[in-house]
Amino acid sequence: MTTTKKTIAVLFGGRSPEHDISVVTGLQALNALDPELYDAFPLYVSTTGEWLVGDILRMRDVYIPGPNEAKQLTAVTLQHGPPSRPTLVSQRPSILSRKVHIEFDFALLAFHGLYGEDGRVQGQLEMAGVPYSGMRLLASTVSMDKIVTKALLSGTGIPLLPHWRIDRPKQGLLISPNELRVALPEVKFPCCIKPIHLGSSIGVSRVNSWQDVSDVLPDIFRHDNGAMLEPFVNNLVEYNVSVCRLNGQICTSAIEKPKRSSELLDFKAKYLSGGNKSDGSKLLGSSSEGMLSLTRTINPNLQGDSEKNIRDWATTAFECLNGSGVPRIDFLSDSATGQIWLNEINPCPGSFGFFLWEAATPPMIFATLLEALIAEGFTLHQSARLPSDPVPVDAQLFKRK
């Protein structure tokens, strides 16, 4: 018996500081999808928010598309309404031109950061009735806000560092050291400061004084409307683990320990270290560990109950969010004391964290991981569907025709 292939739109890019990393993840997924099961095409969201399709978008060298490449691209919008399949409709440049309709079955989301990973695209897809991968709308929104995440997880037994919020001023980007000192008298340095809504270690800094905080805030405020202060963790090491639900059971991946050349893993160290680029291959072990060859230790030797605690706390966080997809849960640790704290939840990690699942027990290759994400997305979409007329009979105020 033959099975009709599903048409998959792979969405990536977006109006996010993490736009470029999203392009890498999207192209990796596009290459890894099993062509015997899916007809996949790229749906690129530009840095200005334009949705674009075209065969040249499959090639990494075309990014970021310029005026010459734009001639081979078609701008589209998502059609809302009664069609049986999700449909993209081209913008009609003139009254004589014909609109192009592109039907598809599923949206595989490879966004990172704002305007994509944070629930905004998820909400648009739900309004249009499009099945999609990953975290649902509410879980995506909560996970992308570090302070809301801490509020949700407080009381669960998961250890969390204390934190303080600094909001962007109503005018300008500057807050003086004295203003900060008066507003947050309980803060003791050194601290770590980070944007509330961004990932990929963008804007993360160690600060040793209120003057340091004042100096770094403008750059954070250019990309985010708030910053978070936390105590700086001495002897800092990081542990990351991915979580998903397979056959109704919550599973955790291999654990990674990123190797650091400085006290904090900054954006360039995280994504530009190493010479080999991951291609998102479907073959087990053929990748260079994804995320552009970040140097890491997979399944490090953890003392005592540390491994169990990390897996248990990651599972608890996933359950609290009614999780779906393959979020990565990041932890901070003081290697001298062995203390561990949950740091943040990444709804859609770079490269979907596929290298963590390739090293899991049992291992799962990238193509299989994507297949599981798609199957889950279809199931969640079906379970959330409403009747064609969702208004109960007793609540109907108008005659149905």
Secondary structure, DSSP 8 states (H G I E B T S, - for coil): -----EEEEEEEE-SSTTHHHHHHHHHHHHHHS-TTTEEEEEEEE-TTS-EEE-GGGG-GGG-S--HHHHTT-EEEEE--SS-SS-EEEE--SSTTS---EEE-SEEEE---STTTTSSHHHHHHHHHT--B-SS-HHHHHHHT-HHHHHHHHTTTT------EEEE--SSSS---HHHHHHH-TT--SSEEEEESS--TTTT-EEE-SHHHHHHHHHHHHTT-SEEEEEE--TTEEEEEEEEEEETTEEEEEEEEEE--SSSS--HHHHHH-SS------SSTT-S--STTT--EEES----TTHHHHHHHHHHHHHHHTT--S--EEEEEEETTT--EEEEEEESS-GGGGHHHHHTSSS---HHHHHHHHHHHHHHHHHHT---SS-S-GGG--S---
